[in-house]
Amino acid sequence: MRPWISIVAIAALATVAGQCVGAEQITPDATIQAQIAAAAAAKTDSELQTALAELKQSGGADYEKLVPQLVYVLMHSKDDRSAMISGVIVDRLDISPSQLRRALEPYRMTKDPQLKRQIENLLGEETADHTPTP
């Protein structure tokens, strides 16, 4: 097999896997973003449970679709309630640290400092200079 064919095959596999390794940005998913907004706007536990059930269904088998969207929300939140909903969803859906890490792996090497900071924040890590994330 020619070496360039192997490179093309590897690139195709990475694309088919859903996200390119080393992704620089998170593209918002309109459906999941609407479900997250519904969870943030919930006034009753019943409304929150309905939104969580929808997120569980659309978020992927291992939450690989949902977790990046939670980081997107953190990056674009305008108030405390919308910023806190990511943590509430992680807690209420019982998303494990290993699920978080796997879902965010394609974005870990981003050069975007805000994205990197929010990923570290969601993972409970410190930044490279060992200062706690805000």
C-alpha positions in Angstrom: 0.0 0.0 0.0 1.3 3.4 -0.8 2.0 5.7 2.2 -0.2 8.5 1.0 -3.1 6.1 0.8 -2.6 5.2 4.5 -2.7 8.9 5.4 -5.9 9.4 3.4 -7.5 6.3 5.0 -6.6 7.5 8.5 -8.0 11.0 7.8 -11.2 9.5 6.5 -11.6 7.3 9.5 -11.1 10.3 11.8 -13.8 12.2 9.9 -16.1 9.2 9.9 -15.7 8.8 13.7 -17.7 12.0 14.0 -15.1 14.7 14.9 -11.7 15.4 13.5 -8.8 14.8 16.0 -7.6 18.2 17.2 -10.8 20.1 16.6 -10.4 23.8 17.3 -14.0 24.8 17.9 -17.3 23.3 19.0 -20.0 23.7 16.5 -23.4 24.2 18.2 -26.0 21.5 17.6 -29.4 23.4 17.4 -31.4 20.5 18.8 -29.2 19.8 21.8 -28.8 23.6 22.5 -32.6 24.0 22.6 -32.8 21.1 25.0 -30.1 22.6 27.2 -32.0 25.9 27.1 -35.2 24.1 28.2 -33.4 22.5 31.1 -32.0 26.0 32.1 -35.5 27.5 31.9 -37.2 24.7 33.8 -39.4 26.1 36.6 -40.4 22.7 38.1 -38.6 19.4 38.6 -40.9 17.8 36.2 -39.9 20.3 33.4 -36.2 19.6 34.3 -36.8 15.8 34.1 -38.4 16.1 30.7 -35.5 18.2 29.4 -32.9 15.8 30.9 -34.7 12.8 29.3 -34.5 14.5 25.9 -30.8 15.3 26.5 -30.1 11.7 27.5 -31.8 10.5 24.3 -30.0 12.9 21.9 -26.7 13.2 23.7 -25.2 10.0 22.3 -24.7 6.6 23.8 -21.8 7.8 26.0 -22.8 11.5 25.9 -20.2 12.2 23.3 -22.6 14.6 21.5 -23.9 16.3 24.6 -20.7 17.1 26.5 -19.1 19.4 23.9 -22.4 21.2 23.7 -22.2 21.8 27.5 -18.8 23.4 27.0 -20.3 25.5 24.2 -23.0 26.7 26.7 -20.3 27.6 29.3 -18.4 29.6 26.7 -21.5 31.6 25.6 -23.5 31.9 28.8 -24.7 35.4 29.6 -25.8 34.8 33.2 -25.2 32.5 36.2 -28.2 30.3 35.5 -27.1 29.4 32.0 -23.5 29.0 33.2 -24.5 26.6 36.0 -26.8 24.4 33.9 -23.9 22.4 32.5 -22.9 21.3 35.9 -26.5 20.5 36.8 -26.9 18.3 33.7 -23.6 16.5 34.3 -24.7 15.8 37.9 -28.3 14.8 37.1 -27.4 12.6 34.2 -24.5 11.1 36.2 -22.0 11.7 33.5 -18.7 10.2 34.7 -15.3 11.9 34.5 -14.2 9.3 32.0 -17.2 10.1 29.8 -16.3 13.8 30.0 -12.7 13.1 29.1 -13.6 10.9 26.1 -16.1 13.3 24.7 -13.7 16.3 25.1 -10.6 14.5 23.8 -10.9 15.9 20.2 -10.8 19.5 21.7 -8.0 19.0 24.3 -5.2 20.4 22.0 -7.1 23.5 20.9 -5.3 26.8 20.7 -8.4 28.7 21.7 -7.7 29.8 25.2 -11.4 30.2 26.2 -12.3 26.8 24.9 -9.3 25.2 26.7 -10.2 27.0 29.9 -13.8 25.8 29.8 -12.7 22.2 29.1 -10.4 22.3 32.0 -13.1 23.8 34.1 -15.6 21.1 33.3 -13.0 18.4 33.9 -12.0 20.0 37.2 -8.4 20.4 36.0 -5.8 23.2 36.4 -4.4 25.2 33.5 -0.9 24.5 32.2 0.6 27.2 34.4 -1.0 25.4 37.4 -3.3 28.2 38.3 -6.9 27.1 39.1 -9.4 27.9 36.3 -11.9 30.6 37.1 
